Amino acid sequence: MQTQASPSSSGAPGVQPADAQGEDALPPSFAFRCGASETAAIIRLLDELPAARHAIEAWDGVSRDQHQRIRRKYAHLLAELFQRYPAEVLAGLASTQAHTRIWIALSIIEAPSARAIPALEQALAAAQDALDRKALTEALRACRQLAA
């Protein structure tokens, strides 16, 4: 990872990632090459990540970070794909996995659209988990602000 000197909260120089979001971003051509079936497959992979996490016997933080990076990459990719494949992305809001719904909501926050409002309202009405409700509420707020 490349680093650069930057001021810390105390004003002293520190070492920070050069581009934290860039590290998790996929090449721009990646989203261009994805179609509707790949978009749906990404959501299925998000659904499967909790089971993969639970299968790791010695939970060591490194594996956890890897799973978070994967989720973050998928969320950025889904934000790009949302404009071309909204139905496939919004279908992820009906997932039985709260983490999948949260990451779908985060991707919608990156690329808000009025067309997401009905699906977000429906998912929010059914949400049981507090973090799920929070992410869905924020996504709904972003979409409503755009629509206003």
OpenMM code with the backbone's topology and positions (N, CA, C; nanometers):
from openmm import Vec3, app, unit

residues = "MET GLN THR GLN ALA SER PRO SER SER SER GLY ALA PRO GLY VAL GLN PRO ALA ASP ALA GLN GLY GLU ASP ALA LEU PRO PRO SER PHE ALA PHE ARG CYS GLY ALA SER GLU THR ALA ALA ILE ILE ARG LEU LEU ASP GLU LEU PRO ALA ALA ARG HIS ALA ILE GLU ALA TRP ASP GLY VAL SER ARG ASP GLN HIS GLN ARG ILE ARG ARG LYS TYR ALA HIS LEU LEU ALA GLU LEU PHE GLN ARG TYR PRO ALA GLU VAL LEU ALA GLY LEU ALA SER THR GLN ALA HIS THR ARG ILE TRP ILE ALA LEU SER ILE ILE GLU ALA PRO SER ALA ARG ALA ILE PRO ALA LEU GLU GLN ALA LEU ALA ALA ALA GLN ASP ALA LEU ASP ARG LYS ALA LEU THR GLU ALA LEU ARG ALA CYS ARG GLN LEU ALA ALA".split()
positions = [
    Vec3(0.0841, -0.1166, 0.0000),
    Vec3(0.0000, 0.0000, 0.0000),
    Vec3(0.0891, 0.1235, 0.0000),
    Vec3(0.0564, 0.2199, -0.0841),
    Vec3(0.1318, 0.3436, -0.0852),
    Vec3(0.0857, 0.4303, 0.0307),
    Vec3(0.1799, 0.5040, 0.0872),
    Vec3(0.1431, 0.5934, 0.1957),
    Vec3(0.1920, 0.7321, 0.1637),
    Vec3(0.1345, 0.8258, 0.2338),
    Vec3(0.1771, 0.9639, 0.2198),
    Vec3(0.1725, 1.0290, 0.3566),
    Vec3(0.2564, 1.1268, 0.3762),
    Vec3(0.2564, 1.1977, 0.5034),
    Vec3(0.1374, 1.2915, 0.5048),
    Vec3(0.0669, 1.2908, 0.6148),
    Vec3(-0.0457, 1.3827, 0.6297),
    Vec3(-0.0564, 1.4196, 0.7761),
    Vec3(-0.1177, 1.5342, 0.8032),
    Vec3(-0.1288, 1.5737, 0.9432),
    Vec3(-0.2239, 1.4821, 1.0181),
    Vec3(-0.1871, 1.4480, 1.1390),
    Vec3(-0.2771, 1.3700, 1.2234),
    Vec3(-0.3708, 1.4677, 1.2925),
    Vec3(-0.4569, 1.4156, 1.3787),
    Vec3(-0.5519, 1.5024, 1.4474),
    Vec3(-0.4814, 1.6040, 1.5370),
    Vec3(-0.3580, 1.5733, 1.5770),
    Vec3(-0.2844, 1.6672, 1.6615),
    Vec3(-0.2076, 1.7688, 1.5781),
    Vec3(-0.2132, 1.7533, 1.4441),
    Vec3(-0.1421, 1.8464, 1.3584),
    Vec3(-0.0039, 1.7971, 1.3202),
    Vec3(0.0448, 1.6906, 1.3830),
    Vec3(0.1766, 1.6366, 1.3503),
    Vec3(0.1651, 1.5462, 1.2294),
    Vec3(0.2730, 1.5383, 1.1499),
    Vec3(0.2649, 1.4504, 1.0336),
    Vec3(0.2476, 1.3055, 1.0768),
    Vec3(0.1683, 1.2309, 0.9999),
    Vec3(0.1466, 1.0894, 1.0259),
    Vec3(0.1485, 1.0144, 0.8949),
    Vec3(0.1397, 0.8854, 0.9032),
    Vec3(0.1367, 0.8043, 0.7825),
    Vec3(-0.0055, 0.7557, 0.7640),
    Vec3(-0.0645, 0.7893, 0.6511),
    Vec3(-0.2010, 0.7537, 0.6193),
    Vec3(-0.2023, 0.6824, 0.4851),
    Vec3(-0.3043, 0.5992, 0.4587),
    Vec3(-0.3161, 0.5410, 0.3254),
    Vec3(-0.3273, 0.6527, 0.2219),
    Vec3(-0.2615, 0.6357, 0.1079),
    Vec3(-0.2636, 0.7381, 0.0030),
    Vec3(-0.4040, 0.7589, -0.0493),
    Vec3(-0.4799, 0.6517, -0.0638),
    Vec3(-0.6145, 0.6626, -0.1155),
    Vec3(-0.6945, 0.5444, -0.0634),
    Vec3(-0.7552, 0.5610, 0.0511),
    Vec3(-0.8241, 0.4494, 0.1145),
    Vec3(-0.9357, 0.3953, 0.0261),
    Vec3(-1.0135, 0.4817, -0.0364),
    Vec3(-1.1213, 0.4341, -0.1215),
    Vec3(-1.0650, 0.3734, -0.2489),
    Vec3(-0.9583, 0.4300, -0.3029),
    Vec3(-0.8980, 0.3793, -0.4250),
    Vec3(-0.8480, 0.2378, -0.4090),
    Vec3(-0.8031, 0.2043, -0.2891),
    Vec3(-0.7551, 0.0685, -0.2619),
    Vec3(-0.8672, -0.0326, -0.2812),
    Vec3(-0.9893, 0.0081, -0.2518),
    Vec3(-1.1028, -0.0824, -0.2616),
    Vec3(-1.1763, -0.0711, -0.3943),
    Vec3(-1.1388, 0.0244, -0.4756),
    Vec3(-1.2075, 0.0435, -0.6021),
    Vec3(-1.1560, -0.0554, -0.7064),
    Vec3(-1.2476, -0.0999, -0.7885),
    Vec3(-1.2119, -0.1856, -0.9006),
    Vec3(-1.1860, -0.0968, -1.0211),
    Vec3(-1.1154, -0.1439, -1.1213),
    Vec3(-1.0921, -0.0623, -1.2403),
    Vec3(-1.2253, -0.0196, -1.3021),
    Vec3(-1.2326, 0.1015, -1.3570),
    Vec3(-1.3594, 0.1505, -1.4145),
    Vec3(-1.4186, 0.0573, -1.5194),
    Vec3(-1.3345, -0.0116, -1.5931),
    Vec3(-1.3855, -0.1004, -1.6974),
    Vec3(-1.4563, -0.2223, -1.6399),
    Vec3(-1.4339, -0.2524, -1.5126),
    Vec3(-1.4939, -0.3701, -1.4508),
    Vec3(-1.6458, -0.3587, -1.4507),
    Vec3(-1.6981, -0.2452, -1.4065),
    Vec3(-1.8431, -0.2258, -1.4024),
    Vec3(-1.9010, -0.2255, -1.5434),
    Vec3(-1.8267, -0.1708, -1.6374),
    Vec3(-1.8734, -0.1645, -1.7755),
    Vec3(-1.8942, -0.3043, -1.8323),
    Vec3(-1.8133, -0.3997, -1.7888),
    Vec3(-1.8202, -0.5363, -1.8402),
    Vec3(-1.9260, -0.6212, -1.7708),
    Vec3(-1.9817, -0.5727, -1.6622),
    Vec3(-2.0823, -0.6485, -1.5883),
    Vec3(-2.2200, -0.6285, -1.6501),
    Vec3(-2.2956, -0.7360, -1.6538),
    Vec3(-2.4330, -0.7298, -1.7007),
    Vec3(-2.5296, -0.7577, -1.5874),
    Vec3(-2.6539, -0.7805, -1.6228),
    Vec3(-2.7571, -0.8065, -1.5226),
    Vec3(-2.7278, -0.9330, -1.4435),
    Vec3(-2.6817, -1.0378, -1.5108),
    Vec3(-2.6556, -1.1637, -1.4392),
    Vec3(-2.5375, -1.1490, -1.3436),
    Vec3(-2.4355, -1.0719, -1.3818),
    Vec3(-2.3218, -1.0487, -1.2916),
    Vec3(-2.3651, -0.9647, -1.1716),
    Vec3(-2.4554, -0.8705, -1.1951),
    Vec3(-2.5065, -0.7868, -1.0853),
    Vec3(-2.5803, -0.8746, -0.9840),
    Vec3(-2.6652, -0.9636, -1.0320),
    Vec3(-2.7369, -1.0560, -0.9429),
    Vec3(-2.6390, -1.1496, -0.8719),
    Vec3(-2.5337, -1.1908, -0.9414),
    Vec3(-2.4340, -1.2799, -0.8799),
    Vec3(-2.3597, -1.2098, -0.7668),
    Vec3(-2.3330, -1.0819, -0.7807),
    Vec3(-2.2660, -1.0051, -0.6748),
    Vec3(-2.3514, -1.0060, -0.5483),
    Vec3(-2.4810, -0.9902, -0.5664),
    Vec3(-2.5709, -0.9906, -0.4504),
    Vec3(-2.5733, -1.1289, -0.3856),
    Vec3(-2.5719, -1.2343, -0.4665),
    Vec3(-2.5649, -1.3693, -0.4086),
    Vec3(-2.4350, -1.3888, -0.3308),
    Vec3(-2.3258, -1.3355, -0.3836),
    Vec3(-2.1980, -1.3457, -0.3120),
    Vec3(-2.2026, -1.2707, -0.1790),
    Vec3(-2.2661, -1.1541, -0.1777),
    Vec3(-2.2825, -1.0813, -0.0512),
    Vec3(-2.3616, -1.1652, 0.0488),
    Vec3(-2.4639, -1.2355, -0.0009),
    Vec3(-2.5442, -1.3238, 0.0856),
    Vec3(-2.4603, -1.4365, 0.1448),
    Vec3(-2.3608, -1.4838, 0.0705),
    Vec3(-2.2806, -1.5980, 0.1140),
    Vec3(-2.1651, -1.5601, 0.2068),
    Vec3(-2.1281, -1.4346, 0.2131),
    Vec3(-2.0133, -1.3944, 0.2947),
    Vec3(-2.0292, -1.4241, 0.4438),
    Vec3(-2.1464, -1.4053, 0.5044),
    Vec3(-2.1562, -1.4394, 0.6475),
    Vec3(-2.1275, -1.5871, 0.6745),
    Vec3(-2.1727, -1.6770, 0.5872),
    Vec3(-2.1452, -1.8195, 0.6059),
    Vec3(-1.9961, -1.8469, 0.5937),
    Vec3(-1.9302, -1.7788, 0.4997),
    Vec3(-1.7849, -1.7958, 0.4847),
    Vec3(-1.7133, -1.7456, 0.6091),
    Vec3(-1.7611, -1.6378, 0.6645),
    Vec3(-1.7002, -1.5835, 0.7863),
    Vec3(-1.7153, -1.6807, 0.9022),
    Vec3(-1.8317, -1.7398, 0.9156),
    Vec3(-1.8555, -1.8341, 1.0258),
    Vec3(-1.7780, -1.9641, 1.0075),
    Vec3(-1.7398, -1.9951, 0.8853),
    Vec3(-1.6650, -2.1179, 0.8582),
    Vec3(-1.5187, -2.1072, 0.9000),
    Vec3(-1.4713, -1.9864, 0.9213),
    Vec3(-1.3325, -1.9669, 0.9630),
    Vec3(-1.3221, -2.0014, 1.1108),
    Vec3(-1.2406, -2.1009, 1.1412),
    Vec3(-1.2314, -2.1469, 1.2797),
    Vec3(-1.1660, -2.0440, 1.3700),
    Vec3(-1.0495, -1.9956, 1.3307),
    Vec3(-0.9761, -1.8993, 1.4143),
    Vec3(-1.0015, -1.7600, 1.3576),
    Vec3(-1.0986, -1.6932, 1.4142),
    Vec3(-1.1336, -1.5597, 1.3680),
    Vec3(-1.0241, -1.4645, 1.4118),
    Vec3(-0.9496, -1.4106, 1.3165),
    Vec3(-0.8268, -1.3412, 1.3510),
    Vec3(-0.8194, -1.1949, 1.3102),
    Vec3(-0.9227, -1.1358, 1.2661),
    Vec3(-0.9159, -0.9949, 1.2281),
    Vec3(-0.8665, -0.9753, 1.0866),
    Vec3(-0.7660, -1.0499, 1.0456),
    Vec3(-0.7157, -1.0383, 0.9086),
    Vec3(-0.8231, -1.0873, 0.8126),
    Vec3(-0.8807, -1.2027, 0.8438),
    Vec3(-0.9885, -1.2553, 0.7605),
    Vec3(-1.1081, -1.1619, 0.7631),
    Vec3(-1.1353, -1.1058, 0.8793),
    Vec3(-1.2473, -1.0129, 0.8916),
    Vec3(-1.2242, -0.8910, 0.8037),
    Vec3(-1.1044, -0.8369, 0.8060),
    Vec3(-1.0723, -0.7223, 0.7209),
    Vec3(-1.0889, -0.7577, 0.5745),
    Vec3(-1.0468, -0.8778, 0.5376),
    Vec3(-1.0601, -0.9213, 0.3987),
    Vec3(-1.2072, -0.9254, 0.3584),
    Vec3(-1.2931, -0.9788, 0.4437),
    Vec3(-1.4357, -0.9836, 0.4128),
    Vec3(-1.4945, -0.8423, 0.4031),
    Vec3(-1.4503, -0.7516, 0.4889),
    Vec3(-1.4994, -0.6139, 0.4816),
    Vec3(-1.4540, -0.5465, 0.3519),
    Vec3(-1.3297, -0.5704, 0.3124),
    Vec3(-1.2811, -0.5134, 0.1855),
    Vec3(-1.3616, -0.5669, 0.0678),
    Vec3(-1.3929, -0.6949, 0.0716),
    Vec3(-1.4730, -0.7540, -0.0361),
    Vec3(-1.6101, -0.6883, -0.0400),
    Vec3(-1.6741, -0.6747, 0.0746),
    Vec3(-1.8063, -0.6106, 0.0795),
    Vec3(-1.7998, -0.4670, 0.0287),
    Vec3(-1.6965, -0.3941, 0.0685),
    Vec3(-1.6816, -0.2555, 0.0260),
    Vec3(-1.6633, -0.2477, -0.1263),
    Vec3(-1.5841, -0.3381, -0.1828),
    Vec3(-1.5657, -0.3417, -0.3285),
    Vec3(-1.6981, -0.3700, -0.3979),
    Vec3(-1.7714, -0.4670, -0.3464),
    Vec3(-1.9008, -0.4995, -0.4060),
    Vec3(-1.9961, -0.3806, -0.3967),
    Vec3(-1.9972, -0.3116, -0.2835),
    Vec3(-2.0867, -0.1968, -0.2680),
    Vec3(-2.0519, -0.0868, -0.3677),
    Vec3(-1.9241, -0.0581, -0.3861),
    Vec3(-1.8836, 0.0432, -0.4847),
    Vec3(-1.9242, -0.0003, -0.6247),
    Vec3(-1.9048, -0.1277, -0.6542),
    Vec3(-1.9411, -0.1794, -0.7857),
    Vec3(-2.0920, -0.1723, -0.8067),
    Vec3(-2.1693, -0.2104, -0.7056),
    Vec3(-2.3152, -0.2042, -0.7178),
    Vec3(-2.3650, -0.0606, -0.7339),
    Vec3(-2.2967, 0.0347, -0.6727),
    Vec3(-2.3341, 0.1752, -0.6916),
    Vec3(-2.3182, 0.2145, -0.8381),
    Vec3(-2.2124, 0.1661, -0.9010),
    Vec3(-2.1926, 0.1945, -1.0432),
    Vec3(-2.2960, 0.1212, -1.1289),
    Vec3(-2.3277, -0.0005, -1.0914),
    Vec3(-2.4209, -0.0807, -1.1702),
    Vec3(-2.5661, -0.0409, -1.1503),
    Vec3(-2.5963, 0.0284, -1.0422),
    Vec3(-2.7340, 0.0635, -1.0089),
    Vec3(-2.8011, 0.1432, -1.1205),
    Vec3(-2.7293, 0.2310, -1.1851),
    Vec3(-2.7894, 0.3124, -1.2917),
    Vec3(-2.8294, 0.2270, -1.4121),
    Vec3(-2.7548, 0.1204, -1.4389),
    Vec3(-2.7834, 0.0349, -1.5550),
    Vec3(-2.8752, -0.0825, -1.5208),
    Vec3(-2.8648, -0.1324, -1.3987),
    Vec3(-2.9406, -0.2513, -1.3585),
    Vec3(-3.0121, -0.2279, -1.2249),
    Vec3(-3.1018, -0.1300, -1.2209),
    Vec3(-3.1661, -0.0980, -1.0917),
    Vec3(-3.2477, -0.2135, -1.0349),
    Vec3(-3.3177, -0.2880, -1.1181),
    Vec3(-3.4009, -0.3968, -1.0663),
    Vec3(-3.3159, -0.5032, -0.9978),
    Vec3(-3.2015, -0.5338, -1.0557),
    Vec3(-3.1146, -0.6363, -0.9985),
    Vec3(-3.0556, -0.5900, -0.8657),
    Vec3(-3.0143, -0.4638, -0.8592),
    Vec3(-2.9580, -0.4110, -0.7351),
    Vec3(-3.0662, -0.4014, -0.6281),
    Vec3(-3.1822, -0.3484, -0.6651),
    Vec3(-3.2912, -0.3336, -0.5677),
    Vec3(-3.3419, -0.4687, -0.5186),
    Vec3(-3.3260, -0.5733, -0.5971),
    Vec3(-3.3659, -0.7076, -0.5527),
    Vec3(-3.2873, -0.7489, -0.4288),
    Vec3(-3.1676, -0.6948, -0.4122),
    Vec3(-3.0870, -0.7251, -0.2946),
    Vec3(-3.1489, -0.6760, -0.1651),
    Vec3(-3.2404, -0.5806, -0.1741),
    Vec3(-3.3085, -0.5313, -0.0540),
    Vec3(-3.4052, -0.6349, 0.0028),
    Vec3(-3.4389, -0.7368, -0.0752),
    Vec3(-3.5268, -0.8441, -0.0288),
    Vec3(-3.4476, -0.9623, 0.0269),
    Vec3(-3.3170, -0.9498, 0.0354),
    Vec3(-3.2328, -1.0573, 0.0876),
    Vec3(-3.2710, -1.0919, 0.2308),
    Vec3(-3.2511, -1.2173, 0.2662),
    Vec3(-3.2736, -1.2594, 0.4049),
    Vec3(-3.1563, -1.2193, 0.4942),
    Vec3(-3.0447, -1.1776, 0.4345),
    Vec3(-2.9244, -1.1389, 0.5088),
    Vec3(-2.9250, -0.9883, 0.5355),
    Vec3(-2.9267, -0.9492, 0.6619),
    Vec3(-2.9260, -0.8067, 0.6967),
    Vec3(-2.8033, -0.7364, 0.6408),
    Vec3(-2.6868, -0.8031, 0.6462),
    Vec3(-2.5651, -0.7381, 0.5950),
    Vec3(-2.5750, -0.7095, 0.4458),
    Vec3(-2.6387, -0.7975, 0.3719),
    Vec3(-2.6573, -0.7721, 0.2285),
    Vec3(-2.7437, -0.6487, 0.2096),
    Vec3(-2.8543, -0.6400, 0.2829),
    Vec3(-2.9422, -0.5226, 0.2704),
    Vec3(-2.8683, -0.3949, 0.3088),
    Vec3(-2.7845, -0.4034, 0.4105),
    Vec3(-2.7071, -0.2862, 0.4529),
    Vec3(-2.6127, -0.2423, 0.3420),
    Vec3(-2.5402, -0.3366, 0.2816),
    Vec3(-2.4455, -0.3003, 0.1761),
    Vec3(-2.5158, -0.2518, 0.0504),
    Vec3(-2.6346, -0.3055, 0.0217),
    Vec3(-2.7137, -0.2535, -0.0902),
    Vec3(-2.7546, -0.1098, -0.0600),
    Vec3(-2.7988, -0.0848, 0.0626),
    Vec3(-2.8370, 0.0517, 0.1009),
    Vec3(-2.7183, 0.1465, 0.0885),
    Vec3(-2.6003, 0.1021, 0.1308),
    Vec3(-2.4806, 0.1860, 0.1192),
    Vec3(-2.4470, 0.2146, -0.0264),
    Vec3(-2.4686, 0.1175, -0.1134),
    Vec3(-2.4421, 0.1421, -0.2555),
    Vec3(-2.5431, 0.2417, -0.3127),
    Vec3(-2.6668, 0.2364, -0.2658),
    Vec3(-2.7681, 0.3318, -0.3118),
    Vec3(-2.7359, 0.4722, -0.2612),
    Vec3(-2.6812, 0.4827, -0.1414),
    Vec3(-2.6402, 0.6135, -0.0891),
    Vec3(-2.5350, 0.6757, -0.1813),
    Vec3(-2.4461, 0.5931, -0.2368),
    Vec3(-2.3436, 0.6427, -0.3292),
    Vec3(-2.4034, 0.6901, -0.4610),
    Vec3(-2.5137, 0.6299, -0.5027),
    Vec3(-2.5761, 0.6631, -0.6308),
    Vec3(-2.7279, 0.6715, -0.6125),
    Vec3(-2.7759, 0.7705, -0.5361),
    Vec3(-2.9193, 0.7761, -0.5053),
    Vec3(-3.0042, 0.7971, -0.6309),
    Vec3(-3.1253, 0.7437, -0.6249),
    Vec3(-3.2187, 0.7547, -0.7363),
    Vec3(-3.3608, 0.7484, -0.6819),
    Vec3(-3.4488, 0.8277, -0.7375),
    Vec3(-3.5887, 0.8273, -0.6949),
    Vec3(-3.6532, 0.6913, -0.7186),
    Vec3(-3.6050, 0.6171, -0.8172),
    Vec3(-3.6657, 0.4864, -0.8461),
    Vec3(-3.6421, 0.3854, -0.7332),
    Vec3(-3.5492, 0.4145, -0.6423),
    Vec3(-3.5223, 0.3235, -0.5306),
    Vec3(-3.6172, 0.3448, -0.4135),
    Vec3(-3.6883, 0.4554, -0.4123),
    Vec3(-3.7708, 0.4908, -0.2960),
    Vec3(-3.8733, 0.3832, -0.2597),
    Vec3(-3.9550, 0.3326, -0.3526),
    Vec3(-4.0533, 0.2295, -0.3119),
    Vec3(-3.9881, 0.1038, -0.2530),
    Vec3(-3.8810, 0.0568, -0.3136),
    Vec3(-3.8135, -0.0641, -0.2633),
    Vec3(-3.7509, -0.0387, -0.1267),
    Vec3(-3.6946, 0.0792, -0.1076),
    Vec3(-3.6357, 0.1133, 0.0223),
    Vec3(-3.7433, 0.1234, 0.1297),
    Vec3(-3.8573, 0.1840, 0.0966),
    Vec3(-3.9670, 0.1943, 0.1935),
    Vec3(-4.0171, 0.0558, 0.2338),
    Vec3(-4.0281, -0.0331, 0.1364),
    Vec3(-4.0733, -0.1695, 0.1644),
    Vec3(-3.9717, -0.2430, 0.2519),
    Vec3(-3.8442, -0.2304, 0.2197),
    Vec3(-3.7400, -0.2971, 0.2986),
    Vec3(-3.7351, -0.2393, 0.4403),
    Vec3(-3.7505, -0.1093, 0.4522),
    Vec3(-3.7479, -0.0444, 0.5840),
    Vec3(-3.8655, -0.0915, 0.6697),
    Vec3(-3.9821, -0.1071, 0.6095),
    Vec3(-4.0998, -0.1533, 0.6842),
    Vec3(-4.0793, -0.2946, 0.7389),
    Vec3(-4.0016, -0.3763, 0.6688),
    Vec3(-3.9789, -0.5149, 0.7107),
    Vec3(-3.8535, -0.5325, 0.7957),
    Vec3(-3.7691, -0.4307, 0.8035),
    Vec3(-3.6398, -0.4430, 0.8721),
    Vec3(-3.6579, -0.4609, 1.0222),
    Vec3(-3.5834, -0.5553, 1.0788),
    Vec3(-3.5852, -0.5829, 1.2220),
    Vec3(-3.4581, -0.5324, 1.2902),
    Vec3(-3.3468, -0.5411, 1.2197),
    Vec3(-3.2149, -0.5083, 1.2731),
    Vec3(-3.1943, -0.3562, 1.2764),
    Vec3(-3.1374, -0.3042, 1.3860),
    Vec3(-3.1178, -0.1597, 1.4013),
    Vec3(-3.0222, -0.1030, 1.2961),
    Vec3(-2.9121, -0.1741, 1.2690),
    Vec3(-2.8186, -0.1250, 1.1676),
    Vec3(-2.8803, -0.1295, 1.0288),
    Vec3(-2.9586, -0.2306, 1.0038),
    Vec3(-3.0308, -0.2426, 0.8776),
    Vec3(-3.1234, -0.1222, 0.8609),
    Vec3(-3.2008, -0.0931, 0.9639),
    Vec3(-3.2946, 0.0207, 0.9589),
    Vec3(-3.2196, 0.1521, 0.9385),
    Vec3(-3.1067, 0.1668, 1.0052),
    Vec3(-3.0297, 0.2906, 0.9928),
    Vec3(-2.9787, 0.3097, 0.8495),
    Vec3(-2.9209, 0.2054, 0.7914),
    Vec3(-2.8685, 0.2147, 0.6541),
    Vec3(-2.9813, 0.2401, 0.5548),
    Vec3(-3.0929, 0.1695, 0.5712),
    Vec3(-3.2063, 0.1887, 0.4818),
    Vec3(-3.2643, 0.3292, 0.4948),
    Vec3(-3.2708, 0.3807, 0.6165),
    Vec3(-3.3206, 0.5168, 0.6392),
    Vec3(-3.2310, 0.6198, 0.5711),
    Vec3(-3.0995, 0.6009, 0.5836),
    Vec3(-3.0055, 0.6940, 0.5191),
    Vec3(-3.0163, 0.6879, 0.3669),
    Vec3(-3.0321, 0.5680, 0.3128),
    Vec3(-3.0474, 0.5533, 0.1673),
    Vec3(-3.1772, 0.6194, 0.1214),
    Vec3(-3.2829, 0.6001, 0.1972),
    Vec3(-3.4115, 0.6618, 0.1645),
    Vec3(-3.4006, 0.8137, 0.1695),
    Vec3(-3.3319, 0.8655, 0.2702),
    Vec3(-3.3125, 1.0098, 0.2824),
    Vec3(-3.2356, 1.0642, 0.1622),
    Vec3(-3.1299, 0.9946, 0.1208),
    Vec3(-3.0498, 1.0396, 0.0063),
    Vec3(-3.1335, 1.0404, -0.1213),
    Vec3(-3.2160, 0.9378, -0.1397),
    Vec3(-3.3009, 0.9311, -0.2593),
    Vec3(-3.4085, 1.0387, -0.2585),
    Vec3(-3.4677, 1.0626, -0.1423),
    Vec3(-3.5715, 1.1659, -0.1328),
    Vec3(-3.5139, 1.3057, -0.1548),
    Vec3(-3.3937, 1.3294, -0.1051),
    Vec3(-3.3289, 1.4602, -0.1277),
    Vec3(-3.3039, 1.4822, -0.2760),
    Vec3(-3.2661, 1.3788, -0.3441),
    Vec3(-3.2410, 1.3884, -0.4881),
    Vec3(-3.3712, 1.4141, -0.5627),
    Vec3(-3.4797, 1.3491, -0.5170),
    Vec3(-3.6100, 1.3619, -0.5836),
    Vec3(-3.6749, 1.4965, -0.5580),
    Vec3(-3.6359, 1.5631, -0.4493),
    Vec3(-3.6984, 1.6903, -0.4114),
    Vec3(-3.6554, 1.8055, -0.5001),
] * unit.nanometer
topology = app.Topology()
chain = topology.addChain("A")
for resn in residues:
    res = topology.addResidue(resn, chain)
    for name in ("N", "CA", "C"):
        topology.addAtom(name, app.Element.getBySymbol(name[0]), res)
